[in-house]
Amino acid sequence: MKIAVAIPCYKVTQHVMGVIAAIGPDVCRIYAVDDACPDASGKFIEEHNTDPRVSVLYNPENRGVGGAIVTAYKAAIAEDMDIVVKIDGDGQMNPALLPQFVRPLLRKRADYTKGSRFYRPESVQGMPPMRLFGNAVLSFLTKVSCGYWNIMDPTNGYTAVRTKVLKELPLDKLESRYFFETDMLFRLYTIRAVVKDVPMDSVYADEESNLKIGKVLPEFLRKHLSRLGRRYAYNYLIRDFNVGTIYSLVGAALVLGGTLFGLLHWIMSNQKNLPASSGTVMLAALPIIIGIQCLIAFMHFDVDNVPNEPLSLDLDED
């Protein structure tokens, strides 16, 4: 199996050469992508690099981390690589962990692996409290919108993927910036790819993160709602119509109907200055209670519907 490493390079000249030097001999190709870096990361690497595995790629304009990785993905597909591991060039991701990310792919137990810093309490001790809270919130939103209820730490960019799986994805439609990792999970779910977390520790060097939770959270919420709607429509209305569809539609109708019925009679009671009868209250409350139970049943069905059969098993046969 030919393994490649993709390194997005944007203002990482202080760390990137150390990252390249730490990549083991199992890797046969290293793609360093200069994403229109103002520090000329690409030229810096070309001037200081002695590793023949390194290939420097250039984006004509800044496309964000997603755009840089897609450039590397396309190069890996063109050169017939089997697996691509994405490692940041800022020194936060230990290249020595690479075999742990690749192993589930080689054994065909997963199509995509990603790092998670939430497996052990010791792993998050160095994480700033605001990042810890932000990642917990984003993890839950990702579970809801993307359907992978079995994963955590969705913004973690340490990933590995089979190129045969990449060929099934619309790479040019992937989000190019901070939402890239989440959008990747959404696209993987649409093709029913198996995703597994790989435990890793958080490492913070002297770099400053450009991700400001308070600034990106409203945008993330909007994009999560968009993915949730599209995932529901595709998986429960277009691709299949199953018991989960019935639970969700009936539950939503009952909750909405009961709420509107109760609200209407509450307004009428206030206008007439008369208390609503116990029968009216029950007619409003009962559909809401049953509807909530149906929605809970739908959520259980969705959790159990996480992909568990790797695409690699079928793609390798093809």
N, C-alpha and C positions, 0 to 999 in steps of 0.2 A: 504494500500500500504506500502510495506516494503522499507524504504529508507536507503541507505548506503552511507558512505562518504569514499572517497579514498584520502589518503594523501601521496604523494611521499616524502620520507625522505632522503635528502642528504645535510649534513652540515646545519642542521636546529635545533640543540639541544637547541639553545638559545630561540627559539620561539615556537617549536612544542607543548609543554605541554600547553601553553596558548591557542593555536589553538584548541586543543582537549577539553580543559575545556570550551571553548565558544560554542561548538556545542550543540544545543538544544535537548530537549527530544523527538522530532519527529523522530530523527534518531535512528535506532535500531542496526546498525553495523558501526564500524569505522575500516577501513583497513589502517594501517600505514605500508608502504612498505619501508624497508631498502634496498636501491639500492646499495649494497656493499659500504656503507658510511664509509669513513676513520675515522669518529668520533663515529662509532658504535651507530648510532641513534636508531637502533632497541633495543639493550640492554639498552640504556638510557631510552627509553620509558617503557620497561618492568620493570625497577627498580623503576621508579617514578610514574607509572600509577596506578590509583585506579578505573578507569572507566571500568566496566565489558563489555562494548560494544566494547572495543578496541581489535583488533586482529593484531599482528605484523607479517608481511610477509617478507621473505628474498629472495633477488635475489642473486644467487651465484657469479655473476659478475655485474659490472656496465652496465646497459642497457639504461641509460638516462631516462628522464621523461616519454617518451612514453612507454618504457619497464616496468617501475614501474607501470604505470597506467594500462597497459594490464594485469599485474599480479593481480592487484586489481579487474579489470573487470572480469577475469576468476573466482576469488574467489566469487564475488558477484553472478555470474551466477550459480556456483556450490551450493551456499547456498540459491538460489531461491529468491534473492532480486528483487525488482521491478524497483527501480531507483537508479542510482549511481551518486553522486555529487563529483566532483573532486575539492579539495581545497589544495592549496600549504601550506607547513608547515613553511613558512618563515614569516607569519604574515601579508602579503600584501592583503590577501583576508578575508573579514569580514564574519565569519560564520553566523552572524545575517541575512545576505542577502539570506541564503539558501532557505527559503520559496518562495522568488520571482523567483528563478531558477526552483523550483519544480512545482509551480502552473500551468504554461502552459502545463506541462506534465500530471499532474493529470486531467486537464480539456480536454486533448486530442486535444490541439491546436497546439502542437509541439511535435517532437520526440527528439529534442536535443536543449538545450538552452546554451548560452554562454554569458559571460560578455562583456560589451562594455563601455569603458571609454570616448567615444566621443559624448554622448548624450547631455551633458550640458557643456558650456564653463568652468564652475567652476570645472568640474571633471578633467580637464587636466591642471589646473594651476600649480599643483605640479609636472607635468611630465617634465623631462629634455628635452630641445629642440631637441636634437639628437634623443631621443626615440620617440618624437612626429612625427618628420619627417620620421623616419624609419617605424613606425607603419602605417603612411598614405600611404607610398609607398607599403608596404607589403599588406595592405588592398586592394589596387587597383589590385595588381598582383593576389591576392587570388580571387577577384571577377571574373577576366578574366579566371583564370585557373580552378577554382572549380565550377563556375556557380551560386554561391549565391550572386547575385548583391544587395541583401537587407541587408547585414551584414557589420559590420566594426570591427576593432580591432581583426584580426584573430589570433594573437599570445597570446591573453588573455586566460589563462588556467583555469579560473573559469567556469566550465561547469557542466551540468546535462544531463543524457541520460537514456532512458528506456532500461532495460536489454533485452527486446524482440527485440529491434532494434539492440543491440550489437550482438545478435545471428545471425543476417543477414550479419554481417561484417566479413571479413577475418582478425581477430585480429592479427594473427601472421605475417601478411604482412604489418602492419602499421609501418610507420617510428618510430624509437625508440628515436630520440633525438629532436633537436629544431624544426624540420619540422613536428612534430607529430600532432599539432593542425590543421595545414593546410591539411595534408594528411587525417586526420579524416574527414574534411569537404569534401574532394574529394571523399572519400569512401561513405560518407552519400549521396552525390549527385547521385552516381551511382545506389543507391537503392531508389532514389526519396524521401528521408526523409525531413521533414520540420524542418528548423532551425530558431530560433528566438533569437534576442539579448536581453539582460537584462541590463538596465542602472546600472552602478556602478561607484564609485569614485576611482581614483588611489591613492594608499597608498604606500609610500616608507619608509621602516624602515632603519636600519643601515647595511643591507646586500648589497653586491656588485653583480650586475648581471654578469653572465658568458656569456651573449649573446652580442657579438660585431658585430654591424651591418656591418661595413666595411669588416669584415672577412667572414661573412656568406652570404652576399648579392650575390656574384657570384654563390655559391652553390644553394641558393634559386632560382635564376633566372633559372638555369639549371633544377631544379626540377619542377618549375612552368611551364616551356615550355613542359616538359615531361607530366605533368598532363593535360595541355591544349590539347596536341595532342591526348592523350588517351580519354579525355572526348569528344572531337569532333568526333573521330572515333566511339566511342561507342554509342553516343546519336544521331548522324546525319548520320551515315553510316550503322552501324550494327543493333542497336535496332530499328531505325526508319529512313525513308527517306521522308523528308517533305519539306515544302516551304523554311524553313531555310537552308536546304541542297542545294536547287537550288540557293538561293540568294548567299550563300557562294562560291559555285563552279563556278557559272557564274561570280560573282564579281572578284574572284581571277584570273580566266582565262582572263577576259577583262583587268584588271590592268596589268597583266604580258604581255599579247599580245601587248597592247598599248605601254608599256614601251620598250619592245624589238624592236618593229617596229620603234618607235621614235629614239631609240638609234642607230639602224642600219642606218637609213637615216641621222642622225646627223653626224655619222662617214663618210658616203659617201659624204656628203656636204662639210665637212672639207677637205677630200682628193681631191675633184674636185674644191675646193675654190669657190663654188657656193651656194647661199642661198637656203634653202628648200622652196618649193612653199607653198602657204597658204593651198592648199588642202592636202599636205603631213602633215603639222602641225595639221590640223583638224583630219585627219585619225589617228594620234597618240594620240591626246588629247581626242577625243570623247570617245573611249573605256575606257580610264583611268577614265574620269569623271563618265561615267555610271557605271563602275566597283566599284568605291568608293561609289556611291549611293547604289549599291546592297549590299556591305559589311556593310554599315550603317544600311540598312534594316535587314540584318542578325543579327547585334548586338541588334537591337530593338526586334527582334523575340527571341533571347537568353535571354534578360532581362525579357521578358514576360513569359519565360518558367521556371521560378523559381518554384520549388515544393511548392504546397500550400495545398495539402490534406495529413494530417498526416498518416503515416503508422500504427500508433497505432490503428486507427479505424478498420483496417482490421485484424491486428495481434491479437487484443483482441477478435475478433469474432472467430478466429481460436483456 
